[in-house]
Amino acid sequence: MLAMIFIISAVVMFLWNAIIPDITGWKAINYWQSLGLLVLFKLLCGRFGGHKHHGGRNHFMMHKFREKFANTTPEEREALKEEWRNRCGGWHGRKDN
């Protein structure tokens, strides 16, 4: 795992130095700066290895919502759908569904 982080850091440094200075005029970075970028990315976006859990709380909450939604009357379902359409504005401008 540690070796992989160092390899990815070297790849980030190579890609940055090959692309970013020509496009933006920013300076090239060294190995330790690229490692710092990876750490910053990890802090902002989550773990390096992806999420290992399968479901967890999100799965539980979705199951609970589906169960609750299945036990509503058709009028209540339509009211909930309309409320979410108003909140979310539809999908890419679509107002149906």
N, C-alpha and C positions, 0 to 999 in steps of 0.2 A: 504494500500500500504506500509506504513512504517513498519507495523508488518511483512509483507511478506519479506521485505528486511532483517529484523533481523532474521527471521526463515531461510531464504536462507543462510545467513552468518553463522549461527550455523551448517547448513548442510555442507557447504564448509569446515568449521573447522573440523567437524567430519570426513569427507571423506579424507581430507588432512592428518590428524593425523593418520588415520587408514591405509593409503596406502603409501604416499610419504616417510616418514622416513624409512620404511622397504626397499623400492625399491632403493632410492637414498642415504640414509644416512643423509639427511637434517634434521634439527630440526623440532619438532612439532611447530605449531603456536597457538596463543591464539585467542580469539574471535575478538578482535579489529584488529589483523592482517588479519583475514579472511574477515572482513568488508572492510579493505583497499584493499585486492585483488579484491573484488567485484567492488569497486570504480575504481580501475585501469582498470579492464575489461570493465567497462562501458565507461571510457574515450577512450579506444583503439578501442572498437567494436561497440559502439552505446548505444541506450537506453535500460533500463531494460525491459520495456513492449513490446518490438518489435515495428515494424513500424505500426502506426495506419492509415496512409494515404493509400488510394487505388488508385494506379496509380501515380497521381501527374505529375511531370515533366518527369519522365521516361516513363510513359504511353504516354504523349504528344509527346515526341521525337520518340518513336517507331512508333506511328501512322503516324507521319510526314515522317519517313523513308520509311514505307511501301507504303504510298501514292506516294512518289517520285519514289520508285523502280518499282511500278506498271506502271508508265508512261514512262519507258525507253524501248528502242528497245531491241529485243533479243540479238543483238550484244553487246549493252551496258551492259546488265545484265551479260552476260558471261564474259565480261571484268572486271566488278566489282567482280564477284565471284572469278575469277582468282587472282585478286589483294588481296582479303581477304584470299585466300588459301596461297598465298605467304607470307602474313603478319603473319598469325596464324599457319601455318604449318600443317593444317588438323587436324582432330579429331582422336586422338590415332593412328597417323601414316597413316590414310586413306587419300588418295589423290582424291578419287571420291566424288561426290556430290558437 
